[in-house]
Amino acid sequence: METSLQVKRSLSKSNTKTRSSRLPGFYKLDLAQRLDKLDEWHKLTRDEKWMIKKETLTPELADVMIENAIGVFGMPLGVAVNLQLNNKDYIVPMAIEESSVVAAASNAARLIRENGSMNAHTSEQIMISQIQIVDVADPQRAKKMIEGEKERLMSVANQKDFTIVRLGGGINDIEVEILETKSGPMIIANLIVNCLDAMGANIVNTMAETLGPIIAELVDGEVICQIVSNYSDRRMVKVKFELDNVDCLGRASFDGKRAAERIIKAYHFADASPHRAATHNKGVMNGIDGVLIATGNDWRAVEAGIHTYASKDGKYRPVTHYYFNDEGKFTGEIEVPLAVGIVGGITKIHPGVKTLLEMMNVETSAELAQVVAATGLIQNFAAIWTLATEGIQKGHMTLHAKNVAVFAGAIGEMAIRIADQMAHEGRVRFDRAKELLKHFMMKEKCDDPENKDSHECVDNDFDEIMTDKTNN
């Protein structure tokens, strides 16, 4: 596949090509320190930091984006670090509520960059819009008539977007098919449009609604649907990583080679079972959707296209693959349809999207698609690696324990202490979190010399709650 880089633009205020996304200890910093740390990657103004920390979208802007707006609904916004793709480093924004996703993606990206490499390729940024014509007396004759008028029809369509044509995009072809349906034969005119750096739905829909009545009149039929196809199989992206040595995969009681073999067998399970494939691909979308939401892209359209692609052979299959290549290197890859944009739509309205795209320093929609797909691959890889070795619940329960601790009333370091204790015990419960919160707060009070002689502190056995309860 050829990478399409027709429209280049510098979205960044600093040159990230000479900077590294490898940020050791980033997760140990507090929220404000992380934003300050990002200054080394992409200089954020004080207003941008405040906006990202507080809320990137105001209710007033929300009111012009959707109907009946009543406010703004927040989601956690984080960044995955360590990603190196095509020898370029990226910091990847992710808006997602599920714990462990950002950490897993960052960890997998670190492992790959330190023990191998990852590369990506994309096709041209082609979108398809479909015009449905029904009640045609002679479908074969109608098909030939449309094909005979193709050049004229494309000229009319391209007049609807002079800018994209001037930049090298626009409609390339019209492919006509006769579709047999329960309502009888239908003529489907598929508009093949190069959308460059736009996602393209508005562009191709406008072209379809322009040509629909013209084509219907030409073949003496009735037009019904004129709409983009979200199965963007002409807009493909492929990402592949290779590990030079599998020793880095050693985990739990498994050495690296055994862990790699178990990952491959777990993939083979998904390839054979649609029930497993659905969860396998959900792990992919954990990574993909987070980036799409943060960058203002239509994650629902991408989801629909990817799941359709997963079923293209008549059986639902995983969209990532793991194997040993001809050189004996452990390899992971993903190939999916991915229609994204860095211009138009929400990128013009949402201030947070604009800032996050600048921070990513992607120059084209093709490059953004590569980063998005790579994030899906590494997130899935991290999940399968954990699943095939130490089990998925260990990491999940540790992070879930933090949520339980916060729900019980703990904040900051206190929440982390309670979560660690519950995870160690294997007792992640609300009542245990409340008990530990009371215990730790009392211990903090009694550690103060002024309170050491109080009856609460003298009579309190601080060791008992941490030992006997653990053994229950």
Stockholm file with secondary structure:
# STOCKHOLM 1.0

chainA/1-472         METSLQVKRSLSKSNTKTRSSRLPGFYKLDLAQRLDKLDEWHKLTRDEKWMIKKETLTPELADVMIENAIGVFGMPLGVAVNLQLNNKDYIVPMAIEESSVVAAASNAARLIRENGSMNAHTSEQIMISQIQIVDVADPQRAKKMIEGEKERLMSVANQKDFTIVRLGGGINDIEVEILETKSGPMIIANLIVNCLDAMGANIVNTMAETLGPIIAELVDGEVICQIVSNYSDRRMVKVKFELDNVDCLGRASFDGKRAAERIIKAYHFADASPHRAATHNKGVMNGIDGVLIATGNDWRAVEAGIHTYASKDGKYRPVTHYYFNDEGKFTGEIEVPLAVGIVGGITKIHPGVKTLLEMMNVETSAELAQVVAATGLIQNFAAIWTLATEGIQKGHMTLHAKNVAVFAGAIGEMAIRIADQMAHEGRVRFDRAKELLKHFMMKEKCDDPENKDSHECVDNDFDEIMTDKTNN
#=GR chainA/1-472 SS CCCCCCSCCCCCSSCGGGSCCCCTTGGGSCHHHHHHHGGGTSCCCHHHHHHHHHCSSCHHHHHHHSTTCCCCCCCCEEEEEEEEETTEEEEEEEECCSTTHHHHHHHHHHHHHHHEEEEEEECCCEEEEEEEEECCSCHHHHHHHHHHTHHHHHHHHHTTCHHHHHTTCEEEEEEEEEEEETTEEEEEEEEEEECTTBCCHHHHHHHHHHHHHHHHHHHTCEEEEEEEESCCTTSEEEEEEEESCGGGGCBTTBCHHHHHHHHHHHHHHHHHCHHHHHHHHHHHHHHHHHHHHHTTCCHHHHHHHHHHHHTTTSSCCCSEEEEECTTSCEEEEEEEECCCCSBSGGGGTCHHHHHHHHHHTCCSHHHHHHHHHHHHHHHHHHHHHHHTTTCHHHHHHHHHHHHHHHHTTCCHHHHHHHHHHHHHHTCCCHHHHHHHHHHHHHHHHHHSGGGTTSHHHHHCCTTHHHHTTTTC
#=GC SS_cons         CCCCCCSCCCCCSSCGGGSCCCCTTGGGSCHHHHHHHGGGTSCCCHHHHHHHHHCSSCHHHHHHHSTTCCCCCCCCEEEEEEEEETTEEEEEEEECCSTTHHHHHHHHHHHHHHHEEEEEEECCCEEEEEEEEECCSCHHHHHHHHHHTHHHHHHHHHTTCHHHHHTTCEEEEEEEEEEEETTEEEEEEEEEEECTTBCCHHHHHHHHHHHHHHHHHHHTCEEEEEEEESCCTTSEEEEEEEESCGGGGCBTTBCHHHHHHHHHHHHHHHHHCHHHHHHHHHHHHHHHHHHHHHTTCCHHHHHHHHHHHHTTTSSCCCSEEEEECTTSCEEEEEEEECCCCSBSGGGGTCHHHHHHHHHHTCCSHHHHHHHHHHHHHHHHHHHHHHHTTTCHHHHHHHHHHHHHHHHTTCCHHHHHHHHHHHHHHTCCCHHHHHHHHHHHHHHHHHHSGGGTTSHHHHHCCTTHHHHTTTTC
//
